Structures are given as C-alpha cells and as structure tokens.
Amino acid sequence: MVEDKEIESEVVKFLDRDVRRSIMLIHSATSISSPSFDGMPKASSNGNSSERKMVAYADAKAKMELVNSAFDMMDDDEAAVLQGLYVKGWTITKISMELCLSRRSVFRLRKRGLLDFAYCYNAGELIDRLTSKETA
C-alpha cells in the first residue's frame, strides 16, 4: 500500500516540475516560427525545431487541461491553495491573505489537496505511478 507521504511527495514533484514546465512552454509559444516546408535539405538532422516546439506546446496545453479538470473536481479551497502555490507561484502568506485563512489552515488545505489532486488527476495517474514503482 502506498503511504500518504509518498503520494504527497509525488504530487509535489509533479506540480513543481511538470506543471511549471508546461506553464513555461505555453508562455513561450509566442516565439514559435512557422515551419519550413520548402523541400530544401537542411544542415540539421534533428528535424524542424519549430515543429518540435509546436508539439511540446500541444502536449503542455493538454497536460494543463487535465490539471485544471482535476482542480475542478476538488474542493474549492484545496484547489485554490494548490493553484496559488504551484500555478501562480504565490507564497503561503499571500494565499492566506487572498483566501482570508490562517497560515495553519492553508498548510492543512495543502496537505489534503495534494492527496485529492493525486486521485483527481487523469483518473489517478499519479497513484498508478507510485504503485508501479513499488512493484518493480
């Protein structure tokens, strides 16, 4: 059985690493140039960099849609705390002021929210990751 601490740790890694990377990719999408289909050979054998950027952008958008749908399924306060911390990059103090909650309540909501997010994100994909690591 997977412990709550392991679940929380996996969700924090996912939100810190994957979600923030997706947010940065979405924001940097304005620097994507049109792909070149002129039929001329290119010096680079890596393929079209603009095409790779567009694929990464599409993947990031799809991931953020799954994240937002998970937030929609969660308790409103828990979702607001996680969005503030990991999507907006706010501090605990800013979140407590925005939501009119004590810092202690924000930490409590964060702890519960991390567990809820693990079950709500893509039909429990984060829980499945942990159980597959455990059996390997």
C-alpha positions, 0 to 999 in steps of 0.5 A: 500500500502506498503511504500518504507521504509518498503520494504527497511527495509525488504530487509535489514533484509533479506540480513543481516540475511538470506543471511549471514546465508546461506553464513555461512552454505555453508562455513561450509559444509566442516565439514559435516560427512557422515551419519550413516546408520548402523541400530544401535539405537542411544542415540539421538532422534533428528535424524542424525545431519549430515543429518540435516546439509546436508539439511540446506546446500541444502536449503542455496545453493538454497536460494543463487541461487535465490539471485544471479538470482535476482542480475542478473536481476538488474542493474549492479551497484545496484547489485554490491553495494548490493553484496559488502555490504551484500555478501562480507561484504565490507564497503561503502568506499571500494565499492566506491573505487572498483566501482570508485563512490562517497560515495553519489552515492553508498548510492543512488545505495543502496537505489534503489537496495534494492527496485529492489532486493525486486521485483527481488527476487523469483518473489517478495517474499519479497513484498508478505511478507510485504503485508501479514503482513499488512493484518493480 
